[in-house]
Amino acid sequence: MGKLLWIILIFLVIGGFIIKSSLDTDFSQPDDRKSFAQEFFSWLGQVFTSTKKTVGYAIDQDWLPETNQTNKTFQVFEK
């Protein structure tokens, strides 16, 4: 569980750095901090929405192997 937490944290830091670089953010300015926060949380919302859609799609898939049940014969043993 610890490794997953680190991976998520590194992912968020890299995403934040990319947003900071693309906005040319100066964190000493309140307006820049506000625009960074808006962009970061907007991006975070997109990440969660995409993750939700991907997991939902994966859950809806039939993961069991297909078997041909019509060719099998079953015998019932009675006592």
Buried (B, 14 or more C-beta within 10 A) or exposed (E): EEEEEEEEEEEBEEBBEEBBEEBEBEEEEEEBEEBBEEBBEEBEEEEEEEEEEEEEEEEEEEEEEEEEEEEEEEEEEEE
